[in-house]
């Protein structure tokens, strides 16, 4: 398995404050402050900047490689346990929102 995030960054190295979630791309566990949340609704997958949208969530590391892998391998379908669609402007929306969220590394 390829790791885009180093094991020293994971929850095993430092105890996070708050809930711990797993990146759907690299499988590394982090506190939710280190991950981006996506939720699914009737319109498709939506980036959940505030982490308040209802329903099942999928988490991805805040780095470009994990995000690209999640889209390229369609890992959101597996995480949401259904076929999902993306809005055409999803990538641009994620990049803009991620700047507010702390940036994608």
Secondary structure, 3 states (H helix, E strand, C coil): CCCCCCHHHCCCCCCCCCCEEEECCCCCEEEHHHEEEEEEECCEEEECCCCCCCCCEEEEECCHHHHHHHHHCCHHHHHHCCCCCECCCHHHHHHHHHHHHCCCC
